[in-house]
Amino acid sequence: MRLSSKIKATLAMAAVLSTIAAVAWAQNLEVKGNAWFATGGSGSAGIGTASPLAKFHVIAPGGFGGEATDGTSLAGNVPVVAQGNGHVFGIINSHGRQVGAISVDGDNASAASRGYVSFLDKADGVWHTSLSLNKGNVGIGTTAPAGALDVNGDIYRAGLLAISGEAGGWLRINQNGAFPNGTHFPFRSNFYRGITTGTWWSVEPGVGNVLVQGSVGIGTTNPALPLDVRGAIGAGNSDIYFTNPSHNHTGFGNTAGYAAIENSSNYGTLMVLGRAGTPWGRKVDVWDYLQVNGRIRATDGTAIYVTPGDCQSPGPGVLTLNPTCNYACSCGVSDMGCCGFYIPNNSLLGRLVDP
């Protein structure tokens, strides 16, 4: 069929108008209601790109614009802006169920109180706030937050780690070199499992206590006693007090190669138990100068006696190895009941220690 020149001109004009309309539509799009974009099955929609890498791909230089005097945002180059109060970005799973969201919370509608961003999950069907960003920090890998988390290293924890802010209490582990390597406890710290620190622990005098429910091992991971130190102990100029008045001798120091000091209630004494298992039995050696402000008594060794006041030979108050002494009396002395010599017993004073 041949078209007249008039019809051809009409069709050409319609094509031009359609092109102009398409260009205008591409520059400005207003949708009132629902919109559906047919992307040809495997096609994608791009804004700022003719080669979208996903179903929806936006390219822009990035960055917010300035702000008006009341703090409201001016136009900028942020690729995507989500505005609202509460959940402003949501994620659902492949079955259409809600699993996560980004939320704007605490919006008080002023430039100084704009609200904060929260990340939430709904893994068990209930919304949980997983992370709230409120005036900075966090870190992990860091560009140096130096507070409110900061990490920059490995942290492994299978359980609870709770640090209370009660009365300014805090736990510091080698924070920016502010203390020597180790852990500093300026307030109250209760440990119910265990903790591995650097080179020292410190509790600020007068305000801190460390409670360990269980045993503490230093140099061992298998402490046999409430405090088990596998190494030397330096007490400085401090005293050592044994404050349990009902402690009984345990026999722990009887193990070969062991030694012990015990405040023994059942023996009524402070027991110093020498090294067990030597050829001499349990053995204690004291090197250099020894001063004893009191008496010394040995329960093993040669017996030492002291003569009574009525001993004539060798005389009263004499130390001797003889268990008896001689006393001379005359006949008729009723309190003695003797005539001539009689032999009283000397008092046992102690025993000679081994030379």
C-alpha positions in Angstrom: 0.0 0.0 0.0 1.3 3.4 -1.0 1.1 6.2 1.7 0.4 9.7 0.7 2.9 12.4 1.5 0.5 13.8 4.0 0.4 10.6 6.0 4.2 10.2 5.8 4.6 13.6 7.3 2.2 12.9 10.1 4.0 9.7 11.0 7.4 11.4 11.0 6.0 14.2 13.3 4.7 11.5 15.7 8.1 9.8 15.8 9.8 13.1 16.6 7.3 13.9 19.4 7.7 10.4 20.8 11.5 10.8 21.0 11.2 14.2 22.7 8.8 12.7 25.2 11.1 9.8 25.9 14.0 12.1 26.5 11.9 14.2 28.9 10.7 11.1 30.7 14.3 9.9 31.1 15.3 13.1 32.8 12.3 13.4 35.1 10.2 10.6 36.4 7.3 10.9 38.8 5.4 7.9 40.0 2.2 8.1 42.0 1.3 4.6 43.0 3.1 1.5 42.1 5.7 1.2 39.3 6.9 -1.9 37.5 10.0 -1.8 35.3 10.3 -4.6 32.8 14.0 -5.4 32.5 13.6 -8.1 29.9 14.0 -11.1 32.3 17.7 -11.0 32.9 18.0 -7.3 32.4 19.0 -4.7 35.1 18.2 -1.1 35.9 21.0 1.4 36.1 21.1 5.0 37.4 24.2 6.8 36.4 25.4 3.8 34.4 24.4 2.1 31.1 26.0 -1.2 32.2 24.5 -2.1 35.6 26.2 -4.8 37.5 23.1 -5.9 39.5 19.4 -5.7 39.2 19.6 -2.2 40.5 22.9 -0.3 40.2 23.5 3.4 41.1 26.6 5.3 40.4 27.3 8.8 41.9 30.4 10.7 43.0 29.5 10.2 46.7 29.3 12.6 49.6 26.5 14.5 51.3 26.0 18.1 50.4 25.9 21.0 52.8 23.2 21.7 55.4 20.7 24.5 55.9 20.8 26.6 59.0 18.3 24.2 60.7 20.5 21.2 59.9 18.4 19.8 57.1 20.4 18.3 54.3 21.0 20.0 50.9 21.4 18.2 47.6 24.6 16.2 47.3 26.1 13.2 45.6 25.2 10.3 47.9 24.2 7.4 45.5 21.2 6.3 47.7 19.5 8.2 50.5 17.0 6.5 52.9 15.0 9.0 54.9 12.6 8.2 57.7 12.3 7.4 61.4 12.5 3.7 62.5 13.4 1.1 59.9 14.7 2.9 56.8 16.3 -0.1 55.1 15.0 -3.6 55.4 16.2 -7.1 54.4 13.9 -10.1 53.9 15.0 -13.7 53.1 14.1 -15.8 50.1 10.8 -16.8 51.6 9.7 -13.3 52.2 10.4 -13.1 56.0 12.1 -10.1 57.7 15.6 -10.9 58.9 17.4 -7.5 59.2 17.1 -3.7 59.2 18.9 -0.5 59.5 17.0 1.9 61.7 17.0 5.6 62.6 16.2 5.8 66.4 16.0 8.6 68.9 15.2 11.3 66.4 14.3 14.4 68.4 13.8 16.6 65.3 16.6 19.1 66.1 20.0 19.8 64.6 21.7 18.8 67.9 19.6 15.6 68.5 19.2 13.9 65.1 18.9 10.3 66.4 21.3 7.5 65.8 21.7 4.5 63.5 21.0 1.0 64.7 21.6 -2.4 63.0 18.9 -5.0 63.9 18.4 -8.7 63.2 15.3 -10.8 63.5 16.9 -14.3 63.3 14.4 -15.8 65.9 11.4 -13.8 64.8 12.0 -11.0 67.3 13.8 -7.8 66.6 17.2 -7.5 68.3 19.5 -4.4 68.2 22.9 -5.8 67.3 24.8 -2.5 67.0 24.0 1.1 67.7 26.2 3.9 66.4 25.9 6.9 68.7 28.6 9.5 68.7 31.4 7.6 67.3 34.1 4.9 67.8 33.9 1.1 67.4 37.0 0.3 65.3 38.1 -3.4 64.8 41.0 -3.1 62.5 40.7 0.6 63.2 41.6 3.9 61.9 42.3 4.5 65.5 39.0 5.1 67.4 40.9 4.4 70.7 37.7 4.0 72.7 34.3 2.4 72.8 35.7 -1.0 71.5 38.8 -0.5 69.3 40.2 -4.1 69.0 42.8 -4.0 66.2 43.7 -7.7 67.0 42.3 -11.1 67.7 39.6 -11.6 70.3 38.2 -15.0 71.1 35.5 -15.5 73.7 33.1 -18.4 74.1 30.9 -17.0 76.8 30.3 -13.9 78.9 32.7 -11.0 79.5 30.9 -8.5 81.6 32.6 -5.3 82.9 30.4 -3.1 85.0 30.6 0.7 85.0 29.6 0.7 88.7 31.3 3.5 90.5 33.7 4.0 87.6 34.9 0.4 87.7 36.8 -0.7 84.6 39.3 -3.2 83.2 42.3 -2.0 81.3 44.8 -4.3 79.5 47.8 -2.4 78.3 45.8 0.5 77.0 48.0 2.6 74.8 51.0 2.0 77.0 49.3 3.9 79.9 50.3 1.1 82.2 53.1 -1.6 82.0 52.0 -4.7 80.2 49.3 -6.4 82.2 45.9 -5.8 83.7 45.0 -2.9 86.0 41.9 -3.2 88.3 41.3 0.2 89.9 37.9 -0.9 91.4 36.2 -4.2 91.9 36.8 -7.3 89.9 35.2 -10.7 90.4 36.4 -13.6 88.3 34.4 -16.8 88.1 36.3 -18.6 85.4 39.8 -17.3 84.6 41.7 -14.7 82.8 45.1 -14.5 81.1 46.8 -11.2 81.2 50.2 -9.7 80.4 53.0 -9.5 82.9 51.2 -8.2 86.0 47.9 -7.7 87.8 47.3 -4.7 90.0 44.5 -3.8 92.3 44.6 -0.2 93.4 45.2 -0.1 97.2 42.2 0.5 99.4 39.5 0.3 96.7 40.0 -3.0 94.9 39.5 -6.7 95.6 40.1 -9.8 93.5 37.9 -12.7 94.1 38.8 -16.0 92.5 36.4 -18.8 93.0 38.6 -21.8 92.4 42.3 -22.2 92.2 45.0 -19.9 90.8 48.0 -21.3 89.0 51.1 -19.3 88.3 53.4 -21.3 86.0 50.9 -24.1 85.8 47.5 -24.7 84.2 46.7 -27.4 86.7 46.9 -25.9 90.2 46.9 -28.5 93.1 46.0 -25.9 95.7 44.1 -22.6 95.9 47.4 -20.8 95.0 49.9 -23.0 93.2 53.1 -21.2 92.2 55.6 -23.1 90.1 58.6 -20.7 90.7 60.1 -18.4 93.2 58.0 -16.1 95.4 59.4 -12.6 96.3 57.6 -11.1 99.4 59.8 -8.0 99.7 59.7 -6.5 103.2 56.1 -7.8 103.8 55.0 -10.2 106.5 53.4 -13.5 105.9 50.3 -14.3 108.1 48.7 -17.6 108.8 45.1 -16.5 109.7 43.2 -19.8 109.9 43.2 -20.8 113.6 41.4 -24.1 112.9 43.8 -25.4 110.2 45.1 -29.0 110.9 48.2 -30.6 109.7 47.5 -32.1 106.3 50.6 -34.3 105.6 50.9 -32.6 102.2 54.6 -31.9 102.9 55.2 -35.6 103.6 55.5 -36.3 99.8 59.0 -37.1 98.8 60.8 -33.9 97.7 58.2 -31.6 99.3 58.5 -29.3 102.2 55.9 -27.2 104.1 55.1 -24.6 106.7 51.8 -25.1 108.5 49.9 -23.3 111.3 48.7 -26.5 112.8 45.8 -26.5 115.2 45.9 -30.2 116.1 49.6 -29.9 117.0 49.3 -26.5 118.5 52.3 -25.1 116.8 53.7 -23.5 113.6 55.2 -26.6 111.9 58.2 -26.3 109.6 58.4 -29.5 107.7 61.7 -30.1 106.0 62.4 -31.7 102.7 60.9 -35.2 102.8 62.6 -38.3 101.5 66.3 -37.5 102.3 68.7 -40.1 103.8 68.0 -38.4 107.2 64.3 -38.3 106.8 62.7 -34.9 106.7 65.5 -32.4 106.7 65.9 -28.6 107.2 69.2 -26.8 106.9 69.8 -23.2 108.1 72.7 -21.3 106.5 74.7 -18.6 108.1 73.6 -16.8 111.4 70.7 -18.2 113.4 69.4 -16.4 116.5 66.6 -17.9 118.7 64.9 -15.6 121.2 63.8 -18.4 123.5 64.6 -22.0 124.3 65.4 -24.7 121.8 64.2 -28.3 122.5 65.0 -31.3 120.4 62.8 -34.4 120.7 65.4 -36.7 119.2 69.0 -37.0 120.1 71.1 -37.3 123.3 69.1 -36.3 126.4 70.2 -33.2 128.4 69.2 -32.9 132.1 69.4 -30.1 134.7 70.2 -31.0 138.3 67.7 -30.0 141.0 68.3 -27.5 143.7 69.1 -30.1 146.4 71.8 -31.8 144.3 75.1 -31.9 146.0 77.2 -33.4 143.2 77.7 -31.9 140.7 75.6 -29.1 142.2 72.2 -27.5 141.6 71.2 -26.1 138.1 73.9 -27.9 136.2 73.4 -29.3 132.7 74.4 -32.9 132.5 74.0 -36.0 130.5 73.4 -38.0 133.7 69.7 -38.6 134.6 70.5 -38.6 138.3 72.7 -36.9 140.9 73.9 -37.6 144.5 72.6 -35.8 147.6 74.1 -36.2 151.1 71.9 -36.0 154.1 72.2 -36.9 157.8 70.1 -39.1 160.0 67.1 -37.7 161.6 66.2 -35.2 158.8 62.5 -35.9 158.5 61.8 -34.2 155.2 64.4 -36.3 153.5 63.8 -39.6 155.3 67.3 -40.8 154.6 70.6 -41.3 156.3 73.6 -41.0 154.0 73.4 -40.5 150.3 70.3 -40.8 148.1 69.8 -40.4 144.3 67.2 -38.0 143.0 66.2 -37.7 139.3 67.3 -34.8 137.2 64.7 -32.9 135.1 64.8 -33.5 131.4 65.6 -30.2 129.7 65.9 -31.3 126.1 68.1 -33.2 123.7 71.3 -32.5 121.9 70.9 -31.8 118.3 73.0 -33.7 115.8 76.5 -32.1 115.3 
